[in-house]
């Protein structure tokens, strides 16, 4: 152990903690955050390592990230092969698995291989297994969830889940190029009913038909309801968050408020799998914990999400998400501030 | 005139001004900033317009941007065809042209055409004219300049200029892929003698042989002197600024301090020509005015540079740089802060 690594705690304790403190302890028995997403066995090959049949899927990454702030409930499906070895990774982080449906058949399995610079990914195989027949059904308690994230599944399924929620307060949505192309009507329908849409830049261009991202964002927000928030992810470059509301019409950039956050500049990225899901999980975990959807808190939640995403890519699969502590998160939150802030004078 | 545009002044006046106040008036007869760069006649074609034989060149963009903060001196060469019509655009902004050498022959002329999305540029013609024989010679007064920017010319010429400066305080350098490939030894020599190097991401990868930008930055800073500062521009995504110093070894990101600033999210970009030179000019004008090269002031100077670059691309050629006022600059400086800042809690 060198001297440098033996002293950081003191520095860290002096910093204000980004973890929201308004609604009780970090973990507990109640959950106000619901995620519908996949649980999978991933086989991943990158230039820096290889792993077989490791815990993956959007729901797993989301919940492992969110569990640092609140107790997420995971709605999804697994097969008989989803043994206790996998289950405890999630339940050990106080993730509510009571609506994780286990049935005969195989757990969804995915295999992928990354190019030398991690910019391109080839899917080696996809075995949907029990996920193919998945029809999400929420228990009575989960129908009361105020914070809901609709992971990347068919927009019709997303609508079915949303219809079961009694009084949603803040609903997030993920999608992909496949649904933009194959189910535009259903996607348009679900877009009207949600509060925040998280999409990447190429998908935003595809959906809006606009090359310019500000124009594209306005177009997409026009498809959404009042006070819609839109996040356009730009890979390693970070993200742009847009919000339109009557009070923003009078100021800001042409009727919208814009926030930018860079990706955390890492020297060693090992595996980009699940970075987007870790971002969404960190963001929604933070929002649900604070129970605050103001523009200022949405910005902080973006930082929390980006912190989790930056940890997620440091090791293969969900390994790094399983290791990190509140101290790690607080330290990187503070580093994000140093990275982006300047004094006016 | 609509109601919206009739009231912004009030809002603006309430904001603190980013223009540094420490060293006297915005304009004056003395200059502490020197730039060696090209003055050219540009012919530009973009999907949004076309202009022939308009004032261009790195030195022109740099000085027009810098002149908002301090009085830059332009070292360069023009031909007999550089009539008063062009000269007054620069001198009218209080730019010192006493070392702008005029000789028989033609002014450097360049023609370029941009692709539909402005991401690709084709050079239609380059006529070096008097610039081909250009050997920069500084007057006695300019040899005393503390702030110096060496525009993108052959590294041997950059070394010749630098050798004429008596006591440089802060020297900036621009270069291009051509010199990285054709004059690596001379470039390495000049790199050891300067304080800040401004380069784009593809050039940084080419020079360092590293795909990862943090690793690449460390490699390049290793080629520079002590306390070197490096800016890697990422086009529309903004920039990363790196600084290495003994005090940074103990904290920050692996021995370096990093600052990120996004590009300003514009809905309408008309002409990217000169954006990089406008950035450098805004940055150095700000630094020379404040006469402060602390890390905090370098960050503010990056914002000033990015503000000028964002205006520069709004209209064809240098047109927008000729129009903008201190009020425009202050307003956008404040918008940059709204775009990037978040509260810890």
Interface residues (C-beta under 8 A of the other chain):
Chain A: X4 X11 X16 X17 X18 X20 X117 X211 X212 X213 X214 X215 X234 X237 X238 X240 X250 X251 X252 X253 X254 X257 X258 X259 X260 X261 X262 X265 X266 X267 X268 X269 X296 X299 X300 X302 X303 X333 X334 X335 X337 X338 X339 X340 X341 X342 X343 X344 X345
Chain B: X4 X11 X16 X17 X18 X20 X21 X117 X211 X212 X213 X214 X215 X234 X237 X238 X240 X250 X251 X252 X253 X254 X257 X258 X259 X260 X261 X262 X265 X266 X267 X268 X269 X296 X299 X300 X302 X303 X333 X334 X335 X337 X338 X339 X340 X341 X342 X343 X344 X345
